[in-house]
Every structure is written in structure tokens, then in C-alpha cells.
Amino acid sequence: MPPARKERADAIRNREAVLAAAARLFTERGDPDRVSMDDIAAAAGVGKGTLFRRFGDRVGLVKALVEQRTEQLRADVVAGPPPLGPGAPAGERVLALLDALLRLKLDTRPLMLALESAGSGSPYLNDTYALWHAQLASLLADVRGERDADFLAHALLAAVRSDLIEHLTAGGTSPQQIHDGVAALARAVLAAPAPGAA
């Protein structure tokens, strides 16, 4: 099998320019649906064909921006400092991961909501979700045992879904109240005795 071709410097520059322009325009207009591919191409100084070849469509561009924003969190979970990374007690890591995910969702609300609303596939069948779920399930198993860890990891991740965050904030719930609620839910799960425990 031939080695993977190294990406050209100008292609890397174009990609970064497109992502930066898209992020700025999406933030300014508050909704990716209000930004056309023409707008992004013009702001990035590239041709529209380059944009479509590289990202496919607006959903592909939103996915690329979300991936860019989750890279550091992914690295911190796998090998970063505690409590998010290895080395802290499992319960502390559960709370730190949920807090970091909630901050990410709040900071990138239009992007996350656009991705969930675009019908871009099941939110449960992507690498990032699989990583968060596996991490939470493993930590919960350390605290509560294996039996319910898989389900409880899904349930805790449901508490930080973008559509729920959007619903709550639209109804007047503050980001701090959401943080407090997610932390309270996680603490209740962590404190509950494992099934079959005396």
C-alpha cells in the first residue's frame, strides 16, 4: 500500500482559512443556516469549488469545525492532567468530563445544534460520542460496578445534548443552573449503591 500523500501547504492554509471564516460568520450570524457557502468562500478568499471539494456541503463544514473544537478535549481526556485526564479518582473524572462537555456545548451552541438538527447520522454512531461514552462507562464501572455502567453513561450524556441545552436556555435557564443540574445528576448517579450491594 503506498504511503499517504502529504497535504500541500497551500491546501492546509486554505482549510484553515475556510474554517476560521466559517467559525467567524457562524458566530456573527448565530446560526449556520444564515451563512451561505458563497459567504464563506468570499470571506476565506477561496473559490466555492474548493469549499465543496474539501467539505462537501455546509454540514460537512460544520462537522469539521466541531471536530476541530473537540480535538483538545479528546487529548485531555485520554492523556491530559487530572481530573479530566488519568490520575484522579473515577468519580472526579466523571464530573470533570461532564463539565467539560457541557462547556463545549455551551460555547459552540449554534454548531452543535446545527449538527444535531441536520440529520447527519445518529448522534450515537460517531467516533467522538463513542469516546465520551466509553470513557464514562469505564469510570462508572469503577465506581458502581459493570452492570448499569453502559446505560448510565448514555443517560448522563443525554443531559448534555445540544437540543436539551437549547431548550433550557430558551426557557430562561442560565448556564450556571445547567452546570449545577448536570453535576447534581452525576453526583446522584455516583452516590447510588450499585445493584445488589448490601
PyMOL commands that set and color helices and strands:
alter all, ss='L'
color gray80, all
select helices_A, chain A and resi 9-29+32-34+37-44+48-55+58-79+90-107+109-117+127-144+149-158+162-170+175-191
alter helices_A, ss='H'
color red, helices_A
deselect
rebuild
show_as cartoon
